[in-house]
């Protein structure tokens, strides 16, 4: 009977100048979850482009055919915000990395490209846990409920 080989870890661990440097990619293990987010983001970008084109055409329409300016501006703004937020989530999922640095004095978390750096005194860190599948909810949304 053959032994089962463990899967290759996704994290890169290195010691740099009296510090442990851990780099973890944030992309999900499930390719289909990434593909679904990619298609959703592409659809929203195309829909927003179409909305901008329609809004540009409406500026040339007669005053009787134009929708109210407030409605048009609000509608395009909401679509833009949704598209930007989901595009940022896709970029974080595709290119993002969580960088953890542990020195003798502090523990530092940093999510690239959009996260902020969080620093903690190592003496005050207690009950530290590792979440193996941070993006598992994207792979199977029904598990969330």
Buried (B, 14 or more C-beta within 10 A) or exposed (E): EEEEEEEEEEEEEEEEEEBEBBBBBBBBBBEEBBEBBEEBBEEBBEEBEEBEEEBEEEEEEEEEEEEEEEEBEEEBEEBBEEBEEBBBBBEBBBEBBBBBBBBEEBBBBBBBEEBEEEEEEEEEEEEEEEEEEEBBEBBEEEEEE
